[in-house]
Amino acid sequence: MKSTATPDTITIHVPFRFIKRGGRKEVQLPPGAPVQRRTDNTLIKALARAFRWKRMLESGEFTTINELAEHEGIVPSYMTRVLRLTLLAPDIVEAILDGRQGPEVTLARLLKGFPAEWEGQRQDLQCVFLTFLPCCSWEGGPRNGAYIDSQEEPSA
């Protein structure tokens, strides 16, 4: 039996790139690579605050956004932008809580604004989710169970 020499080093090529997300660097894998779910704690905390503030306003504990903002120690304009997160479609909120949003869906991105109508939100954010959004569609494509994992339209 003839023994074969083993190399001292092995080189493995792993395609990826670094992207900035919420002030942190993350690894972005190539298209088609399996994606792990990763929750964005900053975005989840903002959602929690938004729904807590909404509940406090609706209960009458605070009568105005200015009053609540003063109590929380933040400026009213920031509070109103965060409160808009309560207008997100339930399936989008669920996807964020499950960590199924893509790297493009950040708190900064959502605070810039989004359509008030749920269908408009789905169309605006359809290409940034890493899983099935049942109501997403693209022109000429299926409406139910559309798998969207990139900025490009899937091939038919």
TORTIDREN-774746 format. One record per atom (N, C-alpha, C): residue in three letters; x, y, z. Coordinates in steps of 0.05 Angstrom, whole numbers, padded with zeros to 5 digits, always signed. Layout:
ALAXYZ ...
# end
This chain:
MET+00017-00023+00000 MET+00000+00000+00000 MET+00018+00025+00000 LYS+00011+00043-00017 LYS+00027+00067-00020 LYS+00014+00090-00005 SER+00029+00103+00012 SER+00018+00126+00026 SER+00020+00151+00009 THR+00000+00168+00012 THR+00001+00193-00003 THR+00007+00216+00016 ALA+00022+00235+00007 ALA+00029+00258+00024 ALA+00004+00276+00027 THR+00000+00286+00050 THR-00021+00305+00055 THR-00009+00333+00056 PRO-00023+00352+00044 PRO-00013+00379+00044 PRO-00014+00391+00072 ASP+00005+00410+00077 ASP+00006+00423+00103 ASP-00017+00443+00106 THR-00027+00454+00084 THR-00049+00474+00086 THR-00070+00467+00065 ILE-00094+00474+00072 ILE-00116+00471+00053 ILE-00129+00498+00049 THR-00134+00505+00025 THR-00147+00531+00019 THR-00176+00526+00011 ILE-00194+00540+00024 ILE-00222+00538+00018 ILE-00232+00566+00009 HIS-00246+00567-00013 HIS-00257+00592-00022 HIS-00286+00594-00014 VAL-00293+00615+00001 VAL-00320+00619+00010 VAL-00329+00647+00001 PRO-00346+00648-00019 PRO-00355+00675-00029 PRO-00374+00689-00010 PHE-00366+00713-00002 PHE-00383+00730+00015 PHE-00373+00758+00014 ARG-00388+00777+00024 ARG-00379+00804+00027 ARG-00391+00816+00052 PHE-00378+00837+00062 PHE-00387+00850+00086 PHE-00405+00873+00078 ILE-00427+00876+00093 ILE-00445+00899+00089 ILE-00450+00912+00116 LYS-00456+00938+00116 LYS-00463+00951+00141 LYS-00493+00950+00145 ARG-00502+00943+00169 ARG-00530+00940+00175 ARG-00534+00951+00204 GLY-00548+00974+00205 GLY-00553+00985+00231 GLY-00527+00992+00247 GLY-00506+01000+00233 GLY-00481+01007+00246 GLY-00463+00984+00251 ARG-00472+00960+00244 ARG-00455+00936+00248 ARG-00447+00925+00221 LYS-00426+00910+00221 LYS-00418+00896+00196 LYS-00429+00868+00197 GLU-00440+00859+00175 GLU-00451+00832+00173 GLU-00440+00819+00147 VAL-00440+00793+00147 VAL-00431+00778+00124 VAL-00456+00774+00106 GLN-00452+00780+00080 GLN-00474+00775+00061 GLN-00465+00752+00043 LEU-00481+00731+00042 LEU-00475+00708+00026 LEU-00484+00712-00002 PRO-00473+00696-00021 PRO-00481+00699-00049 PRO-00510+00690-00053 PRO-00523+00699-00074 PRO-00551+00690-00080 PRO-00552+00660-00082 GLY-00574+00649-00070 GLY-00578+00620-00071 GLY-00567+00606-00047 ALA-00550+00619-00031 ALA-00539+00606-00007 ALA-00561+00605+00014 PRO-00561+00584+00030 PRO-00581+00583+00051 PRO-00577+00606+00071 VAL-00599+00618+00079 VAL-00598+00641+00096 VAL-00608+00634+00124 GLN-00593+00642+00144 GLN-00602+00638+00172 GLN-00619+00662+00179 ARG-00639+00657+00195 ARG-00656+00678+00205 ARG-00640+00693+00227 ARG-00641+00720+00226 ARG-00628+00736+00246 ARG-00646+00759+00253 THR-00653+00761+00278 THR-00671+00782+00286 THR-00654+00808+00290 ASP-00667+00830+00283 ASP-00655+00856+00287 ASP-00666+00868+00312 ASN-00650+00866+00334 ASN-00660+00874+00360 ASN-00668+00904+00361 THR-00653+00921+00347 THR-00660+00949+00346 THR-00687+00953+00334 LEU-00693+00939+00313 LEU-00719+00942+00300 LEU-00741+00930+00317 ILE-00736+00908+00330 ILE-00756+00896+00348 ILE-00762+00913+00372 LYS-00741+00925+00384 LYS-00745+00944+00406 LYS-00762+00968+00397 ALA-00756+00978+00373 ALA-00772+01001+00363 ALA-00801+00994+00359 LEU-00806+00970+00349 LEU-00834+00960+00346 LEU-00847+00958+00373 ALA-00833+00947+00392 ALA-00845+00944+00419 ALA-00851+00971+00431 ARG-00833+00990+00429 ARG-00838+01017+00439 ARG-00862+01030+00425 ALA-00863+01027+00399 ALA-00885+01039+00383 ALA-00912+01029+00393 PHE-00914+01002+00396 PHE-00940+00991+00405 PHE-00946+00998+00434 ARG-00925+01001+00451 ARG-00929+01009+00478 ARG-00939+01038+00479 TRP-00926+01055+00464 TRP-00934+01083+00463 TRP-00962+01086+00452 LYS-00969+01071+00432 LYS-00996+01072+00421 LYS-01016+01064+00442 ARG-01010+01042+00457 ARG-01028+01034+00478 ARG-01031+01055+00499 MET-01009+01069+00506 MET-01010+01090+00527 MET-01027+01114+00517 LEU-01026+01120+00492 LEU-01042+01142+00481 LEU-01071+01134+00479 GLU-01077+01110+00470 GLU-01104+01101+00467 GLU-01118+01097+00494 SER-01103+01090+00515 SER-01115+01086+00541 SER-01122+01112+00555 GLY-01111+01134+00545 GLY-01116+01160+00558 GLY-01096+01167+00579 GLU-01076+01149+00583 GLU-01055+01155+00603 GLU-01041+01181+00596 PHE-01037+01185+00570 PHE-01026+01211+00560 PHE-01045+01220+00538 THR-01049+01246+00537 THR-01069+01257+00518 THR-01057+01266+00492 THR-01031+01273+00492 THR-01018+01282+00467 THR-00991+01268+00464 ILE-00982+01268+00439 ILE-00955+01257+00433 ILE-00934+01274+00447 ASN-00938+01300+00447 ASN-00919+01318+00460 ASN-00916+01311+00490 GLU-00938+01306+00503 GLU-00938+01299+00532 GLU-00924+01272+00536 LEU-00929+01253+00520 LEU-00916+01227+00522 LEU-00887+01229+00516 ALA-00880+01244+00495 ALA-00851+01247+00488 ALA-00836+01261+00510 GLU-00848+01280+00523 GLU-00834+01293+00545 GLU-00830+01274+00569 HIS-00850+01257+00574 HIS-00848+01237+00595 HIS-00826+01217+00589 GLU-00824+01209+00563 GLU-00804+01189+00555 GLU-00776+01201+00551 GLY-00775+01228+00550 GLY-00749+01241+00547 GLY-00738+01241+00518 ILE-00756+01241+00499 ILE-00748+01242+00471 ILE-00763+01264+00456 VAL-00754+01271+00433 VAL-00767+01292+00418 VAL-00792+01281+00404 PRO-00814+01298+00403 PRO-00839+01288+00391 PRO-00836+01279+00362 SER-00819+01292+00346 SER-00817+01284+00318 SER-00806+01255+00316 TYR-00787+01247+00332 TYR-00777+01220+00332 TYR-00800+01200+00341 MET-00815+01208+00361 MET-00836+01191+00371 MET-00857+01186+00349 THR-00864+01207+00334 THR-00884+01203+00313 THR-00874+01185+00291 ARG-00848+01186+00285 ARG-00836+01169+00264 ARG-00837+01139+00274 VAL-00830+01135+00300 VAL-00831+01108+00311 VAL-00860+01098+00313 LEU-00878+01115+00321 LEU-00906+01107+00323 LEU-00917+01098+00296 ARG-00906+01108+00274 ARG-00916+01099+00247 ARG-00911+01069+00243 LEU-00892+01057+00258 LEU-00887+01029+00255 LEU-00912+01012+00263 THR-00930+01024+00278 THR-00955+01009+00285 THR-00973+01007+00261 LEU-00967+01021+00240 LEU-00984+01020+00216 LEU-00974+00998+00196 LEU-00952+00985+00203 LEU-00942+00963+00185 LEU-00962+00940+00184 ALA-00964+00928+00161 ALA-00982+00905+00158 ALA-00974+00883+00177 PRO-00993+00868+00188 PRO-00987+00847+00208 PRO-00967+00826+00198 ASP-00969+00819+00173 ASP-00950+00799+00163 ASP-00922+00809+00161 ILE-00919+00835+00156 ILE-00892+00848+00156 ILE-00881+00849+00184 VAL-00897+00856+00203 VAL-00888+00857+00231 VAL-00880+00828+00240 GLU-00896+00809+00233 GLU-00890+00781+00240 GLU-00863+00772+00227 ALA-00859+00780+00202 ALA-00833+00773+00189 ALA-00810+00785+00203 ILE-00813+00810+00212 ILE-00791+00824+00226 ILE-00786+00810+00253 LEU-00807+00803+00267 LEU-00804+00790+00293 LEU-00791+00762+00290 ASP-00796+00749+00268 ASP-00785+00723+00263 ASP-00757+00724+00251 GLY-00747+00748+00245 GLY-00721+00751+00233 GLY-00720+00744+00204 ARG-00743+00746+00190 ARG-00744+00739+00162 ARG-00741+00763+00143 GLN-00735+00786+00154 GLN-00731+00809+00137 GLN-00702+00809+00126 GLY-00699+00820+00103 GLY-00673+00822+00091 GLY-00656+00843+00103 PRO-00631+00845+00096 PRO-00613+00865+00108 PRO-00621+00894+00101 GLU-00637+00898+00080 GLU-00645+00924+00073 GLU-00667+00935+00091 VAL-00681+00918+00106 VAL-00703+00927+00123 VAL-00690+00933+00151 THR-00685+00959+00155 THR-00673+00968+00180 THR-00692+00989+00192 LEU-00687+00996+00217 LEU-00702+01017+00230 LEU-00699+01043+00214 ALA-00675+01049+00206 ALA-00670+01074+00192 ALA-00686+01074+00166 ARG-00687+01052+00152 ARG-00702+01050+00127 ARG-00732+01054+00132 LEU-00743+01042+00153 LEU-00772+01044+00158 LEU-00779+01072+00169 LEU-00761+01084+00183 LEU-00766+01111+00194 LEU-00767+01132+00172 LYS-00755+01126+00149 LYS-00756+01145+00126 LYS-00784+01146+00115 GLY-00801+01126+00121 GLY-00828+01127+00112 GLY-00835+01103+00094 PHE-00861+01097+00094 PHE-00871+01075+00078 PHE-00900+01080+00073 PRO-00912+01068+00052 PRO-00941+01073+00047 PRO-00958+01065+00070 ALA-00980+01079+00074 ALA-00999+01073+00096 ALA-01015+01048+00090 GLU-01021+01043+00064 GLU-01037+01020+00057 GLU-01020+00995+00058 TRP-01031+00973+00069 TRP-01016+00948+00072 TRP-01006+00938+00045 GLU-01023+00939+00025 GLU-01014+00928-00001 GLU-00991+00945-00012 GLY-00992+00971-00008 GLY-00970+00988-00017 GLY-00944+00982-00002 GLN-00947+00976+00024 GLN-00923+00968+00040 GLN-00911+00942+00029 ARG-00929+00923+00023 ARG-00919+00897+00012 ARG-00905+00901-00014 GLN-00916+00919-00031 GLN-00902+00924-00057 GLN-00876+00939-00052 ASP-00876+00958-00034 ASP-00852+00973-00028 ASP-00830+00956-00016 LEU-00838+00937+00001 LEU-00818+00921+00015 LEU-00816+00892+00004 GLN-00829+00886-00017 GLN-00831+00858-00026 GLN-00803+00846-00033 CYS-00785+00861-00041 CYS-00759+00850-00050 CYS-00739+00849-00028 VAL-00747+00855-00003 VAL-00727+00855+00018 VAL-00734+00835+00040 PHE-00751+00816+00034 PHE-00757+00795+00054 PHE-00746+00768+00044 LEU-00737+00752+00063 LEU-00723+00727+00056 LEU-00740+00703+00056 THR-00766+00706+00055 THR-00784+00683+00057 THR-00810+00689+00042 PHE-00829+00672+00047 PHE-00855+00675+00034 PHE-00871+00697+00047 LEU-00880+00716+00031 LEU-00900+00735+00040 LEU-00925+00729+00023 PRO-00946+00719+00036 PRO-00968+00709+00020 PRO-00982+00729+00002 CYS-00980+00755+00007 CYS-00994+00774-00010 CYS-00976+00788-00029 CYS-00950+00783-00029 CYS-00932+00796-00047 CYS-00937+00788-00075 SER-00932+00805-00093 SER-00934+00798-00121 SER-00915+00816-00137 TRP-00909+00807-00161 TRP-00895+00824-00180 TRP-00910+00821-00206 GLU-00906+00841-00223 GLU-00921+00841-00247 GLU-00917+00815-00263 GLY-00938+00801-00269 GLY-00936+00777-00285 GLY-00929+00752-00269 GLY-00925+00755-00243 GLY-00917+00732-00226 GLY-00940+00723-00208 PRO-00936+00701-00194 PRO-00957+00691-00177 PRO-00962+00709-00153 ARG-00986+00709-00142 ARG-00993+00726-00119 ARG-00989+00711-00093 ASN-00994+00685-00092 ASN-00993+00671-00067 ASN-00968+00654-00065 GLY-00954+00656-00042 GLY-00930+00640-00037 GLY-00907+00649-00054 ALA-00905+00674-00062 ALA-00883+00684-00078 ALA-00857+00684-00062 TYR-00837+00670-00072 TYR-00812+00670-00058 TYR-00794+00693-00068 ILE-00787+00710-00050 ILE-00772+00734-00058 ILE-00747+00735-00041 ASP-00723+00733-00054 ASP-00699+00733-00038 ASP-00678+00752-00050 SER-00686+00769-00069 SER-00666+00787-00081 SER-00681+00811-00092 GLN-00666+00829-00103 GLN-00678+00853-00115 GLN-00688+00847-00143 GLU-00683+00824-00154 GLU-00691+00817-00181 GLU-00716+00800-00181 GLU-00731+00802-00203 GLU-00755+00785-00206 GLU-00746+00756-00210 PRO-00760+00737-00198 PRO-00753+00709-00202 PRO-00759+00701-00231 SER-00745+00681-00240 SER-00751+00671-00267 SER-00775+00653-00266 ALA-00790+00653-00288 ALA-00815+00638-00289 ALA-00810+00608-00291 
# end
